[in-house]
Amino acid sequence: TTCIFIVTTNSVFLYHVSGKGSGGSSMLLDDIGCGLGCVVMDWHAKKIVLVRDEAVYAYGLQGREPPYAYEGYKSSIHTHLNYMIVVSPPSTVTTTSPATQKLAAQVGGGDRDALRVTVFDMENKVVGYTRMFVEGVREVISEWGNIYILMNNGLIHLTKKSTSAKLSMLYAKALYPLALSLTQTQHLDKSYVADIHHQHGDYLYTKGDWDGLMMCYLKTIGWVKPSYIVRKLLDAQHIHNLVAYLQELHALGLTNTDHTTLLLNTYTKLKDVAHLDSFIKTESWRSSSGKSKGGLPFDLDTAIWVCRQAGYFGHASYLVKRYELHEEYLRVMIEDSRKYGEALMYLRHLGADTAESNLMRYECAMLDNLPEETTQLLINLCTISGPLTMPEAEDTTSQQLTTPANTPSYLSHLPLSHAPAPEDKVEESKADEEEEPVEPQTSQPSTPASSKEEKRPSPTLYFAHFVDHSSYFVRFLENIAARRWGQLLSPLPSPPPNPSLDEDEDSERHDQAAVWNTLLKLYLDRGSQEQQDKALKILTSDSLLCDKTHALILCSSYTYTHGLVILWERLAMYEDILWFWIDKHNTSLSESSVSTEVMQALAQYGPTHPHLYELVLHFLTSTPELLTQHQGDVEKILEHIKKEQIMPLLGVVQVLSWNGVASVGLVKDWLMGHIKEARDEVQTVSSLRFILISALMIFFV
């Protein structure tokens, strides 16, 4: 559309030359015109500007726009870029300062050519330049980006100041709204806008206008370092303003761990649970344009740590459970909230692999507070290859295996003292019923599905955690043996084993040996007849993988005689059995029954191991008391040695004379018998010799 503005001294018209509405009559825009030279076309804004004595007016295609008040007679008007230049006589100074009025009066009386030149910024409604020219003004020219003023006696030019200089001038006069208007009209980038808000905020800080400065500082986010703003608010101790600033930082996702820590600490200091709830439930941050973006608006680890330090365990547990930080959740529930029951149920839903790794850290605490439930979880973990969720009806096999007794606990592979320890106190711990500030709305942790059967962990991983819980340790080991390998000591029917194809046979045999070795030690620890009977079953079993050497050490340490004898018999160490009874007799001379045990052992093992007679003979002739008590046994031994020719006569004599206890009278008859037999043998040999010689002589003669 092409239009023509028609201005007269009486009116202002708009006529459409072409385009829509053309060909009609002109449209009256104003019924008041202007003087000659007081109208100009503003090609920059595509409108006409005219001046009258009361104001400066602008007209566009839609009609007259709001005027700019500027009283006084005007001589002419000119344009320069987005500026209007008004030339007026000195009488226009009626609205200026007294000093200027005095100067104008002097000039008006001395020189009628004096004129004032005023440069207006119509977009921002501000006077950019004004000056009285005493010499008079012939012409105002806009060219080459400058304003040239031709005077009667010379020429001057005005240069446009830089944007930075303009802003500095406005800052000095605290004209911050005008500075913002300047950035809009000149289409400056956002850095200028942020700097203006920054300067305005600092100015309001000196004035103590906290609400105003917060409005400014919030608009500097993303351009001014947050630490600068935070220091100001910290120094001023205005924590509510600090919270507002930090909240906006987090909403825009422009924070670091320090900002999160500071904000959460302020929430906890103010006990502002509502805002704390809202903050930790925020799942995404928004951009500066207001659109939501993915990603948490805060550092998750920092938020959890601060909530734990401040005692807001419910909020911490909400975060770690929502984002499936299993180790952190257990740390909060066990170390902070002491809610062992919930932690145990959480472990069951994690699955075998995750539960195994987390139990290694918290198993001791769980056993101290929930020994029954924790033991059952460990049993399931080591015997079940599938989910660990608790069935509706608990398996009663484990309850029938053994009844926990209050006895001390020792481990077979640890060098611990064998002195009796105080009885264990099995206590049931109650779950903490204190209500959490935040109730997590998430479901139980999901167990990753796997088509491959999970490998069961070795039970030896958990042995060390049962220190001070021997009753549950025995139950754990017996259940492992019964449910994993189908091995039982009791007459109850053995449950079918639960094998896993992925498990190595060698490692399984190693675990079996470790379980039965440890059970043997625990049974011997208890000392009751029932437990010793169980230990005896382990020692006499051919199917249980119990290390015989290890068992020998245990039985010796606990002075379990019956077990030692059985082990020596199974290892064909018969001489060690005799030496055991001999040593026991030497250390306890008052026990007369010990020597009887020696004779019984000789009667049992001597026929197949003749070398034992020499040992027993040496023992029975070691003291007069023994010789007196077992004189008949000595004679029987000598007769057996003679009959079976186990030892030569000289060897027997040496044994009998070794201790100087046996007299000649004791063995007189035995020796005489030997001598008689020797004589008879010699006589027989001599007779045979005589007969042989006689026969030879007869033969050769």
GUBA-235152 format. One record per residue (C-alpha): x, y, z; residue in three letters. Coordinates in steps of 0.25 Angstrom, whole numbers, padded with zeros to 4 digits, always signed. Layout:
BEGIN
XYZALA ...
***
This chain:
BEGIN
+0000+0000+0000THR +0005+0014-0004THR +0000+0026+0005CYS +0002+0041+0005ILE +0002+0049+0017PHE -0004+0063+0015ILE -0001+0074+0025VAL -0006+0088+0025THR -0006+0099+0036THR -0020+0094+0039ASN -0021+0079+0038SER -0014+0066+0035VAL -0019+0056+0024PHE -0016+0042+0020LEU -0018+0038+0005TYR -0017+0024+0000HIS -0010+0025-0014VAL -0010+0010-0017SER -0014-0003-0011GLY -0025-0006-0002LYS -0034+0007+0000GLY -0028+0015-0011SER -0037+0024-0020GLY -0045+0029-0009GLY -0045+0042-0002SER -0034+0046+0008SER -0035+0042+0023MET -0034+0053+0033LEU -0024+0049+0044LEU -0025+0062+0052ASP -0032+0075+0050ASP -0020+0083+0055ILE -0008+0085+0046GLY +0006+0092+0048CYS +0014+0103+0044GLY +0023+0104+0032LEU +0036+0095+0034GLY +0030+0088+0046CYS +0027+0075+0040VAL +0037+0064+0035VAL +0036+0049+0030MET +0042+0039+0039ASP +0046+0029+0029TRP +0052+0020+0040HIS +0039+0018+0047ALA +0030+0020+0034LYS +0022+0032+0040LYS +0021+0047+0040ILE +0026+0055+0052VAL +0021+0070+0054LEU +0023+0080+0065VAL +0014+0090+0071ARG +0016+0100+0082ASP +0011+0090+0093GLU +0017+0076+0088ALA +0023+0067+0078VAL +0013+0058+0070TYR +0015+0046+0062ALA +0005+0040+0051TYR +0004+0027+0045GLY -0005+0019+0037LEU -0014+0016+0049GLN -0015+0031+0053GLY -0008+0039+0063ARG +0001+0033+0074GLU +0003+0038+0088PRO +0011+0051+0088PRO +0023+0056+0094TYR +0021+0068+0103ALA +0031+0080+0099TYR +0025+0094+0101GLU +0030+0106+0093GLY +0030+0112+0079TYR +0038+0103+0069LYS +0045+0108+0057SER +0047+0094+0050SER +0049+0079+0051ILE +0058+0069+0045HIS +0061+0054+0046THR +0074+0046+0048HIS +0073+0031+0049LEU +0063+0029+0060ASN +0064+0043+0066TYR +0056+0056+0064MET +0064+0069+0064ILE +0056+0081+0068VAL +0061+0095+0066VAL +0054+0106+0074SER +0056+0120+0078PRO +0061+0124+0093PRO +0046+0125+0098SER +0046+0110+0098THR +0054+0110+0111VAL +0042+0113+0120THR +0042+0099+0124THR +0057+0097+0126THR +0066+0101+0138SER +0067+0115+0144PRO +0081+0116+0140ALA +0077+0113+0125THR +0066+0123+0126GLN +0075+0134+0131LYS +0085+0131+0119LEU +0074+0131+0109ALA +0069+0144+0114ALA +0082+0150+0113GLN +0084+0144+0099VAL +0070+0149+0095GLY +0073+0163+0098GLY +0086+0163+0091GLY +0085+0155+0079ASP +0072+0151+0072ARG +0079+0140+0064ASP +0080+0131+0076ALA +0074+0117+0075LEU +0073+0104+0083ARG +0075+0091+0077VAL +0069+0079+0084THR +0071+0064+0079VAL +0059+0055+0084PHE +0059+0039+0084ASP +0044+0038+0081MET +0044+0023+0083GLU +0050+0024+0097ASN +0043+0038+0100LYS +0056+0044+0105VAL +0064+0056+0101VAL +0078+0052+0096GLY +0084+0066+0094TYR +0081+0080+0095THR +0089+0093+0094ARG +0087+0108+0092MET +0094+0113+0080PHE +0096+0128+0082VAL +0102+0130+0068GLU +0089+0125+0061GLY +0086+0112+0053VAL +0085+0113+0038ARG +0083+0098+0035GLU +0083+0084+0042VAL +0088+0073+0033ILE +0088+0058+0035SER +0099+0051+0027GLU +0109+0040+0029TRP +0103+0035+0042GLY +0105+0049+0049ASN +0098+0062+0051ILE +0104+0074+0045TYR +0099+0088+0050ILE +0102+0100+0041LEU +0104+0113+0049MET +0106+0127+0044ASN +0120+0126+0048ASN +0124+0112+0047GLY +0120+0097+0046LEU +0120+0086+0057ILE +0116+0072+0057HIS +0109+0063+0067LEU +0114+0048+0068THR +0105+0037+0073LYS +0110+0031+0086LYS +0113+0016+0087SER +0103+0007+0094THR +0112+0005+0106SER +0114+0020+0108ALA +0099+0022+0108LYS +0097+0011+0118LEU +0108+0017+0127SER +0101+0030+0127MET +0088+0024+0130LEU +0094+0016+0141TYR +0100+0028+0147ALA +0086+0034+0148LYS +0079+0021+0153ALA +0071+0021+0140LEU +0070+0006+0139TYR +0056+0005+0133PRO +0060+0015+0122LEU +0073+0006+0120ALA +0064-0006+0118LEU +0055+0002+0108SER +0068+0005+0101LEU +0072-0009+0099THR +0058-0012+0093GLN +0058-0001+0083THR +0072-0004+0079GLN +0070-0019+0079HIS +0082-0022+0088LEU +0085-0036+0092ASP +0081-0042+0105LYS +0095-0040+0111SER +0092-0025+0112TYR +0079-0027+0118VAL +0085-0036+0129ALA +0096-0026+0132ASP +0085-0015+0134ILE +0078-0024+0144HIS +0091-0027+0150HIS +0094-0012+0152GLN +0080-0009+0156HIS +0080-0020+0167GLY +0093-0015+0172ASP +0087-0001+0173TYR +0075-0007+0181LEU +0085-0014+0190TYR +0091-0001+0194THR +0077+0004+0197LYS +0072-0008+0205GLY +0061-0011+0195ASP +0062-0027+0196TRP +0049-0030+0189ASP +0053-0021+0177GLY +0067-0026+0176LEU +0062-0041+0176MET +0054-0038+0164MET +0066-0032+0157CYS +0076-0043+0162TYR +0066-0054+0157LEU +0067-0048+0143LYS +0082-0049+0143THR +0082-0064+0144ILE +0091-0070+0133GLY +0099-0058+0132TRP +0104-0054+0145VAL +0112-0064+0154LYS +0102-0070+0164PRO +0114-0069+0175SER +0113-0053+0174TYR +0099-0053+0177ILE +0099-0063+0188VAL +0111-0056+0195ARG +0102-0043+0195LYS +0090-0051+0201LEU +0098-0058+0211LEU +0105-0046+0216ASP +0092-0039+0218ALA +0086-0051+0225GLN +0073-0051+0217HIS +0071-0066+0216ILE +0057-0065+0209HIS +0063-0057+0198ASN +0074-0067+0197LEU +0064-0078+0196VAL +0057-0071+0185ALA +0069-0069+0177TYR +0074-0084+0179LEU +0061-0089+0175GLN +0061-0082+0162GLU +0075-0087+0159LEU +0071-0101+0161HIS +0058-0099+0153ALA +0067-0095+0141LEU +0077-0106+0144GLY +0089-0097+0146LEU +0094-0102+0159THR +0105-0110+0165ASN +0107-0118+0177THR +0109-0106+0186ASP +0097-0099+0182HIS +0089-0112+0185THR +0095-0113+0198THR +0092-0099+0202LEU +0078-0099+0198LEU +0075-0112+0205LEU +0082-0107+0217ASN +0073-0094+0217THR +0061-0103+0216TYR +0065-0111+0228THR +0069-0099+0236LYS +0056-0093+0233LEU +0049-0106+0235LYS +0041-0104+0222ASP +0037-0118+0220VAL +0027-0114+0209ALA +0037-0107+0200HIS +0047-0119+0203LEU +0036-0129+0199ASP +0033-0121+0186SER +0048-0120+0183PHE +0052-0134+0184ILE +0040-0139+0176LYS +0044-0130+0164THR +0047-0139+0153GLU +0052-0129+0142SER +0057-0115+0141TRP +0052-0104+0131ARG +0059-0096+0121SER +0059-0080+0122SER +0048-0080+0112SER +0039-0088+0122GLY +0039-0101+0115LYS +0042-0114+0123SER +0054-0122+0120LYS +0059-0136+0124GLY +0069-0138+0136GLY +0068-0135+0150LEU +0070-0121+0154PRO +0079-0124+0166PHE +0091-0133+0169ASP +0085-0146+0174LEU +0096-0151+0182ASP +0097-0137+0189THR +0083-0137+0192ALA +0083-0150+0199ILE +0095-0147+0207TRP +0089-0134+0212VAL +0076-0140+0216CYS +0084-0151+0224ARG +0092-0141+0231GLN +0080-0132+0234ALA +0073-0144+0240GLY +0062-0144+0229TYR +0063-0159+0227PHE +0050-0160+0220GLY +0053-0151+0209HIS +0067-0158+0207ALA +0060-0172+0206SER +0050-0166+0196TYR +0061-0161+0187LEU +0069-0174+0188VAL +0058-0183+0186LYS +0052-0175+0175ARG +0065-0175+0167TYR +0068-0190+0171GLU +0081-0187+0178LEU +0081-0200+0186HIS +0093-0198+0194GLU +0089-0184+0198GLU +0075-0188+0202TYR +0081-0199+0211LEU +0090-0189+0217ARG +0079-0180+0220VAL +0070-0191+0226MET +0080-0198+0234ILE +0090-0187+0238GLU +0081-0175+0240ASP +0066-0180+0242SER +0069-0193+0248ARG +0058-0200+0241LYS +0064-0213+0239TYR +0051-0220+0236GLY +0049-0211+0223GLU +0063-0213+0219ALA +0062-0228+0220LEU +0049-0228+0211MET +0056-0219+0202TYR +0068-0228+0201LEU +0058-0240+0197ARG +0053-0232+0186HIS +0066-0228+0180LEU +0070-0242+0175GLY +0082-0251+0179ALA +0093-0244+0172ASP +0090-0230+0178THR +0086-0235+0191ALA +0099-0243+0192GLU +0107-0231+0190SER +0099-0222+0200ASN +0098-0233+0211LEU +0114-0233+0212MET +0113-0219+0217ARG +0101-0220+0227TYR +0100-0234+0231GLU +0106-0232+0245CYS +0096-0221+0248ALA +0085-0229+0242MET +0088-0241+0250LEU +0090-0233+0263ASP +0076-0227+0261ASN +0068-0238+0253LEU +0076-0251+0255PRO +0064-0260+0251GLU +0060-0253+0239GLU +0074-0250+0234THR +0078-0264+0236THR +0066-0269+0228GLN +0070-0259+0217LEU +0084-0264+0216LEU +0079-0279+0216ILE +0070-0275+0204ASN +0081-0268+0197LEU +0091-0279+0198CYS +0081-0290+0195THR +0071-0284+0185ILE +0074-0280+0171SER +0062-0272+0168GLY +0055-0260+0175PRO +0057-0258+0189LEU +0043-0254+0193THR +0037-0260+0205MET +0027-0271+0202PRO +0013-0270+0209GLU +0016-0283+0218ALA +0031-0283+0223GLU +0038-0296+0221ASP +0038-0304+0234THR +0049-0313+0231THR +0059-0303+0236SER +0052-0302+0249GLN +0052-0317+0251GLN +0067-0318+0248LEU +0072-0311+0261THR +0067-0303+0272THR +0076-0290+0275PRO +0083-0292+0288ALA +0090-0281+0296ASN +0105-0285+0294THR +0118-0277+0290PRO +0122-0277+0275SER +0135-0280+0269TYR +0140-0282+0255LEU +0148-0294+0251SER +0158-0286+0242HIS +0160-0274+0253LEU +0171-0275+0264PRO +0161-0272+0275LEU +0161-0276+0290SER +0154-0288+0294HIS +0150-0282+0308ALA +0136-0283+0311PRO +0128-0270+0307ALA +0116-0264+0312PRO +0103-0269+0307GLU +0097-0262+0295ASP +0085-0253+0297LYS +0076-0255+0285VAL +0067-0243+0285GLU +0056-0239+0276GLU +0057-0224+0271SER +0045-0217+0268LYS +0044-0209+0255ALA +0044-0194+0257ASP +0030-0189+0256GLU +0033-0174+0254GLU +0025-0168+0243GLU +0034-0163+0232GLU +0032-0149+0227PRO +0031-0154+0212VAL +0024-0167+0208GLU +0031-0172+0196PRO +0020-0175+0185GLN +0029-0185+0177THR +0028-0200+0176SER +0038-0210+0182GLN +0051-0211+0174PRO +0050-0218+0162SER +0058-0231+0160THR +0065-0232+0146PRO +0059-0244+0138ALA +0069-0254+0134SER +0067-0266+0126SER +0080-0272+0132LYS +0079-0278+0146GLU +0087-0270+0156GLU +0099-0276+0162LYS +0097-0278+0177ARG +0108-0271+0186PRO +0118-0279+0194SER +0113-0280+0209PRO +0127-0278+0214THR +0125-0263+0210LEU +0116-0261+0222TYR +0124-0269+0233PHE +0131-0257+0239ALA +0118-0250+0241HIS +0112-0260+0251PHE +0122-0257+0261VAL +0114-0256+0274ASP +0102-0263+0268HIS +0106-0277+0269SER +0092-0282+0271SER +0088-0276+0257TYR +0101-0280+0251PHE +0098-0295+0254VAL +0084-0293+0248ARG +0090-0287+0236PHE +0100-0298+0234LEU +0091-0309+0236GLU +0081-0303+0227ASN +0091-0301+0216ILE +0096-0315+0217ALA +0081-0321+0217ALA +0075-0312+0206ARG +0087-0310+0197ARG +0094-0324+0197TRP +0083-0332+0204GLY +0092-0336+0216GLN +0086-0338+0230LEU +0091-0343+0244LEU +0077-0345+0250SER +0068-0357+0247PRO +0058-0348+0240LEU +0056-0350+0225PRO +0066-0342+0217SER +0060-0332+0208PRO +0064-0333+0193PRO +0076-0325+0190PRO +0075-0312+0181ASN +0086-0314+0171PRO +0091-0303+0161SER +0096-0307+0148LEU +0105-0295+0147ASP +0113-0298+0160GLU +0127-0304+0160ASP +0128-0318+0166GLU +0141-0315+0172ASP +0136-0302+0179SER +0124-0309+0184GLU +0133-0320+0191ARG +0141-0309+0197HIS +0129-0302+0202ASP +0123-0316+0208GLN +0137-0318+0215ALA +0136-0304+0221ALA +0122-0305+0226VAL +0124-0319+0233TRP +0138-0314+0238ASN +0131-0302+0244THR +0119-0310+0249LEU +0129-0320+0256LEU +0135-0308+0263LYS +0122-0302+0268LEU +0117-0315+0273TYR +0130-0317+0281LEU +0128-0303+0286ASP +0115-0306+0292ARG +0120-0318+0301GLY +0106-0324+0303SER +0104-0339+0301GLN +0095-0336+0290GLU +0104-0327+0282GLN +0116-0337+0284GLN +0107-0348+0279ASP +0105-0339+0266LYS +0120-0337+0266ALA +0122-0352+0267LEU +0113-0355+0255LYS +0121-0345+0246ILE +0134-0353+0250LEU +0128-0366+0247THR +0121-0363+0234SER +0127-0367+0221ASP +0118-0358+0213SER +0121-0345+0219LEU +0133-0337+0214LEU +0140-0334+0227CYS +0155-0332+0227ASP +0161-0342+0237LYS +0173-0335+0240THR +0165-0323+0243HIS +0156-0331+0252ALA +0168-0337+0259LEU +0173-0323+0263ILE +0159-0319+0268LEU +0157-0332+0276CYS +0171-0330+0282SER +0168-0315+0285SER +0155-0319+0292TYR +0160-0332+0298THR +0149-0340+0292TYR +0155-0354+0294THR +0145-0362+0288HIS +0146-0354+0275GLY +0161-0355+0275LEU +0161-0370+0276VAL +0151-0371+0265ILE +0159-0362+0256LEU +0172-0370+0259TRP +0165-0383+0256GLU +0159-0378+0243ARG +0173-0373+0239LEU +0180-0386+0244ALA +0188-0379+0254MET +0187-0389+0265TYR +0201-0386+0271GLU +0196-0372+0273ASP +0184-0378+0281ILE +0193-0385+0290LEU +0202-0373+0291TRP +0190-0365+0295PHE +0186-0374+0306TRP +0200-0375+0311ILE +0202-0360+0311ASP +0189-0358+0318LYS +0194-0368+0329HIS +0207-0360+0330ASN +0199-0347+0332THR +0189-0353+0342SER +0195-0364+0350LEU +0183-0365+0359SER +0174-0370+0348GLU +0176-0385+0348SER +0166-0388+0337SER +0175-0382+0327VAL +0185-0393+0327SER +0173-0402+0325THR +0170-0394+0312GLU +0184-0397+0308VAL +0182-0412+0310MET +0168-0412+0303GLN +0174-0404+0291ALA +0185-0415+0290LEU +0175-0426+0290ALA +0168-0419+0279GLN +0179-0415+0270TYR +0191-0424+0274GLY +0187-0437+0266PRO +0188-0429+0253THR +0199-0420+0258HIS +0210-0428+0266PRO +0219-0416+0267HIS +0210-0411+0278LEU +0213-0422+0288TYR +0227-0416+0290GLU +0221-0402+0292LEU +0212-0407+0303VAL +0222-0416+0309LEU +0231-0404+0311HIS +0219-0396+0317PHE +0215-0407+0327LEU +0229-0408+0332THR +0232-0393+0333SER +0227-0392+0348THR +0226-0401+0359PRO +0211-0398+0361GLU +0208-0402+0347LEU +0216-0414+0348LEU +0209-0418+0360THR +0195-0415+0355GLN +0198-0422+0341HIS +0207-0433+0345GLN +0198-0444+0339GLY +0197-0435+0326ASP +0212-0435+0325VAL +0213-0450+0326GLU +0202-0451+0315LYS +0210-0441+0306ILE +0223-0449+0308LEU +0216-0462+0305GLU +0210-0456+0292HIS +0223-0450+0288ILE +0229-0464+0290LYS +0218-0471+0283LYS +0218-0462+0271GLU +0233-0459+0271GLN +0230-0444+0271ILE +0243-0440+0278MET +0256-0447+0280PRO +0260-0451+0294LEU +0271-0441+0295LEU +0261-0430+0290GLY +0251-0434+0301VAL +0262-0433+0312VAL +0267-0420+0307GLN +0252-0414+0308VAL +0250-0420+0322LEU +0264-0415+0327SER +0262-0401+0321TRP +0254-0395+0333ASN +0260-0404+0344GLY +0247-0407+0349VAL +0245-0422+0345ALA +0252-0432+0354SER +0259-0445+0349VAL +0248-0452+0357GLY +0237-0447+0349LEU +0243-0453+0336VAL +0250-0464+0343LYS +0241-0475+0338ASP +0239-0468+0324TRP +0255-0468+0323LEU +0256-0482+0328MET +0246-0487+0318GLY +0254-0480+0307HIS +0267-0486+0312ILE +0261-0500+0313LYS +0256-0498+0299GLU +0269-0494+0295ALA +0276-0505+0302ARG +0267-0515+0296ASP +0269-0509+0282GLU +0284-0510+0284VAL +0283-0524+0289GLN +0274-0527+0277THR +0284-0521+0268VAL +0295-0529+0274SER +0288-0542+0273SER +0285-0539+0259LEU +0299-0536+0257ARG +0304-0549+0263PHE +0294-0557+0255ILE +0299-0550+0242LEU +0313-0553+0245ILE +0311-0567+0249SER +0303-0569+0236ALA +0314-0563+0228LEU +0325-0572+0234MET +0317-0584+0231ILE +0315-0580+0217PHE +0329-0577+0214PHE +0334-0589+0221VAL 
***
